[in-house]
Amino acid sequence: MRLGVLVTIVGMAAATYLTRAPLLLALSDRPLRPRLRLWLRLIPLAVLPALAIPMVLLMPDGSPALTPANPRLWGALVVLALAAARANLLLSVAAGVVMVALLRHFGF
């Protein structure tokens, strides 16, 4: 690994830690209100679609990718179906990744 890449990874890890740790440490010994706990628990469910939808629906050049030959679309549908069935979020995403990998392996 090149030194520049390593320095970037370590720097980003430090920046991430320093921006999150103080709040976590400040709140670690306080009971949180139920509404705030719910809000914090739902953040990953809001962030995941915000990150994934552009990757699923758009090609790298920005053109739409709404075709049956798009493996990312099938992976997203698997995640959506499992999430609708209230499956574990991590397992849902893993199943979607497996679906995309299999479709790409078989030439889609």
Summary of the structure (lengths in Angstrom):
residues: 108
radius of gyration: 18.5
end to end distance: 32.0
largest distance: 52.6
contacts: 224
relative contact order: 0.07
helix: 74%
strand: 2%
